[in-house]
Amino acid sequence: QAETGLPAGVYYTEPPLAAQGKVAVVFPGQGSQFPHMVRELAIEFPAVRQVFERAEQCVALTLERPLCRYIFPTTAFTDEERASQVEALKATEVAQPALAAANAAMWKLLQHLGLHADMVAGHSFGELVALYAAGSIHEGTLFQLARERGQAMVHARLRQPDLGHMLAVSGDSPAVELALAGLSDVWISNHNSPRQTTISGTASGLQRAK
């Protein structure tokens, strides 16, 4: 049954959906970030807050201000201020370390609550967090990879401004592929879900694709 007050697409049921089965955890990628994400949990659980603090230390020399100032900005009183906070967090060099911190913090909390996952996976950037959750890399390595990956993408774009862009499209991949027929500088880059596909290409190509 749908739980009142939860975001669309989030459901809760008291009886198990299956008597037997395995638990999988999927970590989201870039684009899922938003100001004040998991703020209440960071306030209530020291273990969650400490993950953000460690991530902030890792990227301290690469950002204009502390990472947590982007994730947990001061109260916004106007639509313009709120939009500015969203845009600041959206910047690649900020968004990727922020998502690494938020995902790692949530994983730490799930472990603290006794959850055992049989398998982990990640969508796009979330794959790095899945590697951390699986024990393949350490937490510090995750933050370093997020920092370097974000910086590399920024530097590449500075050298070649039209290096590439991405756009999420509502539609399955066959329909999107058909719509892109004849556009040589636009292609499918991610199969997000049966109802959403990501396309990539040059800025001019994506503009024509719209």
Secondary structure, 3 states (H helix, E strand, C coil): CECCCCCCCCECCCCCCCCCCCCEEEECCCCCCCCCCCHHHHHHCHHHHHHHHHHHHHCCCCCCCCHHHHHCCCCCCCHHHHHHHHHHHHCHHHHHHHHHHHHHHHHHHHHHCCCCCCEEEECCCHHHHHHHHCCCCCHHHHHHHHHHHHHHHHHHHHHCCCCCEEEEEECCHHHHHHHCCCCCCEEEEEEEECCEEEEEECHHHHHHHC
